Structures are given as C-alpha cells and as structure tokens.
C-alpha cells in the first residue's frame, strides 16, 4: 500500500513539472490572435511540427478579444496591435523555455530583438503575470 501511495505521488509531481526544451528562432509570424497568442512557422523544424504552430506567451495573461466587458475587449485589441507591431518589425524573434501548454499550444518565453515580450506587455499594462490557475478579471 505504501509503495502504491509513493508511486502515485511521484507520478503526480512528474505530471505537474512540464518538460522544457531549448530555444528556436522563428522564420515567419503567420498571425497574431491576441496579446498572448500567435501562430508561426519555424523553418528549422519539419513542417509537420514547425508550420502554423500556435504559441502562447509564457508568464502573462492578456485581455481576451471576446472579453466579458467592453473595457476588456478594447484593451485586448490594444494588446494584440502592440504585439503585432513588435513582431512585424522585429529583426529576430526567439522562443526560449519551450513547453506544451494545457491546450497543446507551445508555451514559451518570447524574446524580440533581445527584449522580453512578457516584460514589455507587463510594463505597458497590457498583461497580468500568470502562472496557471484562475485568471484575474479585466472588467472593473
């Protein structure tokens, strides 16, 4: 019985610690849905895993395009446009600390021309810090 309990605990802890992988440089941004989700091509990977891949920006939550109030929807458009502009004008976009998220998206830290996209979103008050669990409300 003790062995069964210890095994169950080990499996639980391993499941919670998502494996992280290295880093990649993006070859093309396909689209930006909102401030923390966009689609890319990664030329260094085979098309089956590197083409039209959804990326979720790690460590932040931005307002939703289909938000619960007009304030959230307006801020979501501002966050999306901010990210679109950053990515469209970037010379280099790197994804670091790659892992799979709960919706099978790739979750990664995003570095645009040497600057953390997460930090820029937070500094411009377009995102909250987020590490899973319940999200904060954007509606006042």
N, C-alpha and C positions, 0 to 999 in steps of 0.2 A: 504494500500500500504506500509506504514512504517513497519507494522508487517511482511509483506512478505519479505521485504528487510532485516530486522533484523534476521528473521528465516534463510534466505539464507546465511547470513554472519556467523551465528552460525554453520550451517552445514558445511560450507567451513572450518572454523577453526578446527572443530572436526575431519574432514576427514584428515587434514594435520598432526595432532598430533596422530601418530600411537600408539596404546596402547602397553605398555611394560609389560612383565611378569617376574617372578623371575629368578632363575638360575637352571641349571641342570648339572650333571656330566655325561660325555659321557662314554659309556661302550665299544664302538668299533668304530674306524675310518675305513670306508669302502674304500674310495678312496679320492685322492686329485686331483682336476682338474687343478687348477692354484693357485696362491698365496693367493687368497681371497675367494675361493670356494672349499668346500669339502663335502663329504657325511658321515653320521654317523648313528650308532644305539644308542638309549637311552633306556637302559633296564628298567628304572623306568616308562616308558610310554607304553601304549598298542601298539602293533606292527603297527596298522593302522596309528598312528601318531608318532611313535618313531622308526620306522625301515626304513633305507635307506633314511634319511632326508637330503636334501641339506641345507648347512649352508653357509651364506655369512658373511664374517668378517666385522664387523661394523667399519665405520670411515676411511677406507682406500680403495684405488683402486690400484691394481697391474697390471702389463702389461698383455696383452691378448696373449694366446697361438697362436691364429690365428691373430696376430697383423698386423699392416699396413706396417711395415718395419722390416728388419732383426734384427735391434737393439732391437726392442720391443719383437720380438719372442725369441731372445736369453735371454733377461732379464726375460721374462716370465718363461722360463724353470728353470732359476736360482731361481726365487721366489718360483716356485712350489716345486723344490727339497728342498729348505730351509724349507718350511712348512711341506713337507712330513717327513723330518728328525726330526723336532721338535715334530710333533705329534706321530711319530712311537716310539720315545724314551721317551715319556712323562710317568710319573707315574700317573698324574692326569690332565685331561682336563675339564675345566668348561666353560659353556656358561652362560653369565650374560646379563641382559637387553634384553631379548629375545623379538623380534617383527617380524611381517611379512613384507617382502620387496615387491617391485613392481612386481616381477616375482614369487610371492608366496613362495619364499625361506624364511627360518628363517634367520633373520639378528641378529647377537649377538656379544657382546664383547667376545673375546676368551682369556682365561687365562690358560696358560700351565705351570704347576708346579709353580704356584704363580706369573708368569710373563705375562704381556700383550703381546699377539701375534702382535697386531696392532703396539705397540711401537717398538717391535723388527724388524718388517718389515720396519717401518719408519727409525729407527736407522741404518739399513743396506742398506738404499736407494733402497729398493725393492718395495716401495709403495709411493703413494702420499696421503695426507689427502684428504678425500672425504666425503661430507655430502649430496650428491644428486646433481642433475643438470648436467650441461655439464662437461664431464671428460677432464682432461688435456691430451695433446698428448705426447706419449713416443718417437715419432720419431723426430729426430733433423734435 
